[in-house]
Amino acid sequence: MTTDKIDLKNLSRDQLQEWITSLGHSPFRARQIFAWIYRPGIVDFHQMTDLAKKFREELKDIALISSLPIAVREVSQDKTIKYGLQLHDDMMIESVLIPEDERNTLCISSQVGCAMACNFCLTGTMGFKRNLSPAEIVGQICAVQADMAARGDKGRISNLVFMGMGEPLANFDNLITSLEIIMDEMGLDFSSRRTTVSTCGLAPKIVELGQRISVNLAISLHGADDEVRSRIMPVNSTYPIAEVLEACRNFPLPTRKRLMFEYILLADINDSDDDARKLAELLRGIPCKINLLPCNEAPELPYKKPSRNRTYAFQDILRKAGYTVLIRTSRGDDISAACGQLANKAKKA
């Protein structure tokens, strides 16, 4: 579907105000419209009852409020839900809702496919198709929240992680706009403390992200030296470890906040005691915690997860070096919804 109408979900509140005033209307109207857009169930300008009927007709002729249809909804044995969301050009993206006792985390995508080609990740096997627009990024949140309400789930999404399909910092401008909408109190009203952006290490954009907006940062490191990291993550040839860590040291970090380093454990590749000691030394002086992720195996990938004892031994070395180290429990792997498994396997019902 193509249209010349402007999708208002592509605009931050400031951008919407600029557009509205260019039409000759008061900036106050932009605030009214922006607040309406992100209320549950608002799909039509005629629902905006505090706007004059003539103005609503004008908006209907030149603008739209998009939504993402849920084409596929798969539920894991552990209650994780994977959504296949239909885009206007018939492409599909995947988002994953991870319910826990005290929070609901939504893992959202920033691109269709991914150009980074990390060879332990199924998304990388898709190649890069295109960037998502701000509307398609925030639309994932709106679609899942609406689905939760329709199912009678009285909870709401509490945490957001940009850890789905794509490299968020490679879609930088659209990422920033979507974050502004996500954290705007008149928009989706998420706290920066509960919003995390993950990157494979686009060093120049790491610092710029921190300068532009306050958000949690997770860095997918996955290797303790350049030889190993370059073998599994081609991006390391452009932005080697030293450059990535220098950017992390320059990331504007509020007091008592820490960076998150993600480290996938691949049996006999990067999981030795020596790798753990190297990692501990690499991160020295950076306020951080470490997430260990035993790899999610897939027939298409050549890697195996290490044994439980090997994982605990790796964790123990890092803990003795003074780091907070968590082992992430895989969620949704039976429906290919776990970390590194999003590859548009879902088919439309």
N, C-alpha and C positions, 0 to 999 in steps of 0.2 A: 504494500500500500504506500503510495506517495501522496503528499499533500503540501500545499504552500502555507498551511496554517502553522503558527508558531506553537510549539508544545511548551506550555507554561511550567512544566516540571523540569525543563532544562535550565530554568532561571533561578538564581539565588534571589533573596528578597531585594537586594540592592539592584540587581540586573532587572528584575521585574519592575521596580520603581522607575528605573531609567526608561524602560519601554513604555510604561503607562504614561509618564509625563511627555514622552515624544508624541503620544496621541492627543495631547492637550488636556489630559485629566490630572486631577490632584494626586500628589504622592500618597495621600491617605488611602486612595482607592487600591493602590498596590498592596498596602498592608492588609486591607480587607480581603482581597483576592488570595493573597499568600496564605493567610490563616485558613481560608475555606479549603484550599487545594488539598491540604494534608489532614482534613477531618475524615474520619471513617465514612465510607459510603458516598463521598462526593465525586460524581462523575460528570456532572452537567452544570453549566453556568446558571440554568434556571433554578438550581437549588440554592444559589447565593442570594437569599431573600432580602438582604439589606442593601443590595445594589438596585439601582433604578432599572426598570424593565428595558428601556431603550439601550442602556449601557450593556445589559446582559445580551441583548440581541447583537450589539456591535461586537462583543467578545466572541460570540458564537460564530460569527462570520470570518473572523481572522485568527482565532486561537483554538486550542484544544487542551484537554486534560487527559493525558495518556494513562493507560494501565497495561500491565503485563498478564495475559491469560496464562493460567496454569495448565499446561498441556499434559504433564505427567506428575504424579505424586506417589512416591514410593516410601513405605514405612519399614524401617529396619526392626529386627528382633529387639534391639536395645532402645526403641522408640525414636531414634533419629529419623528425620524426614528429609528426603531429597526431592526438590522441586525442579522439574523441567519447565522453564518459562519461555513462552513463544515471543519472538521479536517480530517487528513489523515486516521484515524482509524474509520471514520464514526460517531464520536461523533460531537456534535454541541455546540458552545458557542454563547453568545449574546453580542452585543455591541450596544450602543445607542448614536445617534447623536442628540444633542440639539441645534437647530439654534436659535440665538437671533439677535437683530439688529446689534450689533457691534462685535459679536464673535460667533464662532461655537465650542461647547464643545463636545468632544467625551468621553463617559464613557466606559472604556475597562475592560475586564475580565483578571484574572490572574490564574484561575483554572477552571476545569470543575466540577461544583458543589462546595460544601464547607463543611468543617468538623466542623465549629464553632457552627452550630446548633442554632443560635439565633432564638428564637421561634416566632419572629414577621416578619421573612424574608422567603419568598418562596424559595429562593435559598438553604437555609438550609434544606428544606424538600427533596432535591435531594440526600443528602449525598455527600460524596467526591468521585469523580471518579479518577482524576489525576491532576497533575500540568501541566500548559502550558509551553512550551519551549519558549526561547526568540523569536524565529522565529514566534511562534503563537501569542505572545503578540504584537510584532511590526507589524505583518501581519495584525492585525485588523486595524491599522492606515492606512497602505498602501491600503487595500481593500476599506475602506470607502472613502479615498481621491480619489481613482480611480473612484469610483462610482459617487462621486460629479462631477468630471470632465466629465464623460460620460453623465451625465444629463445636462451638460451645466452650472452647478453652478460655477460661477467665484470665489467664496470664497474658503477658505481653512480652515482646522481644526486649530483653534487658541489655544485651551485649552484642556489639557488632564487630566482626573481624573481616578485613579484606584479605581473605586467604583462599578465595575460590579460584575460578578460572582467570588466568591472566596475571600480568605484572602491573600492579596499580601505578607505580611511578613512571611507567612507560605510557600511561594515559593521564598525564599529570594535570593538565588544565581541567579536564572533566572530573578528575578525582577531587580537586580543590573545590569546584563548584558543588559537587555532590556532598562533600563534607560540610560545606557552609549550610546547605539545606538540612542535612541530617542533624546538625548541632544547633540550628536556629530554634529558639524557644517557640517561635510561631510556626516553625516547620515541623520536623519530626522529633525535635526536642530530646536528642540523646546527649548524654554527658560525654565530654572528651575523655573522662576517666574510663568509660566503658566502650570506647571506640578505638580499635587497633588497626593500623595499616602495616601489612607485611611486605617486605621487598627482598628480592634475591641479591640486592646490592648495587643499585644504580647510584653510585657515590655522589655525583653532583646534585642529584635530586633529593638526597637524604637531608642535607642541610637546608635546602630551599623549602622542603616540606615543613621542617620545624620553624622556619622563619615566617611561613605563610599562615600556619594554623596549628593549634594545640591538639595533639593526638598522641596516643601510644604508638610506639614504633617497635616492630619485630623484624629482626634481620635473619634471613635464611642463610646460615653460614655453611654448615654441612661438611666442612673440611678444615683441618687444622694446619694445612700447608698448601701452597699454591699448586703443587704437583697433583695432589689428590683432588683439590677443589676444581681445578681446570678440567680434570678427567670427567667429573660428574656434572659440572656446571660451566658451560661454555662462556657465560658472562664473565667468569674470572679472568679470562684472557684480556678483556677490556678493562675491568675494574678488579685488580688483584686484591688479596686480603688486606694488605697494608693500607691501600687507598680506601677501602670500605671502612676499616676500623678508624682511620683518621677522620672520615666523615662522621662516624658515630661519636667520636670524642668532641666534635664541633656541633653536634646536634643540640639545640636549645632544650635543656632538660630541667623542668621545675624541681625545686627542692624536694627531696625524699622520693622522687620518681626514678625508675630504673628502665633501661632498655631490656628487651627480651631477645635473646639469641636462640634461634631454632637450630637444632642439630639432628639430622636424620641419621640413624645408625644402620649401616650397611655391613653385613657380616663379612669379615676379612678384608674390608676396604678401608674403613675409617673408624673402627671400633676397638682398637688395641689400647692397652695401658699407655703406650707411648703417645698415641693420638690424644688421649685424655690429658696427659701432662702438657703436651704442646698447646692444647686449647686453653688450659688454665693459664699458661704464661701469656698467650696472645691477648686475652681479655683483661689482663691485670691493669687496674686503674680505671676501668670503665664501670660505672654503676650499672649493674645488670643482674639478671637472673637467666638461667639456662633451661630450655625445654628440650628434653631428649625424646626423639620420636623413632622407636623401632620401625623400620620401613614396612609399609603395607605392600605385601607381595602381590604380583599380578602375572599371569602367563606371558604377557607382552614384554615384561621387564626381566632383566638378567639377575636381579639382586634378591638376596635372602635376608630375613631379619636375624639378628644375633640371638643367642640363647638368653634366657632370663638372667642367668648368673653373669653372663658377659655384660649385659645391660646394667645390672646392679654394680658390678665392679667398676665400670666406666663412671657411673654416678658417684660412687664412693670416693674415687680419686678427686673429682671436682669438688665434692663437699668438703673433703679434708683440706682443699686449697682455699676454702673460705666462701664458696659460691652457694647460692640457693639453687638447687637443681631439682626439677620436676621431670617425671617420666609421663609423657602424655599417653593416656589410654585411648586406643583406637576406637572410634565410634562410626557405626554405619558401614563397616567394611563388607557386610553381606549384600548390600545394595550398591556397592561401588561409590559410597559417599564419603569415605575416609580420606585423610590427607593424601594428596597425590593421585587420587583415583578419579577425579572429575574429568570426563572425556566425552560427554554427550552420548553415553551409551543408551540413555533413556530414549525411548521411542514414543511418539504421540499415541495416546490411547485411541 
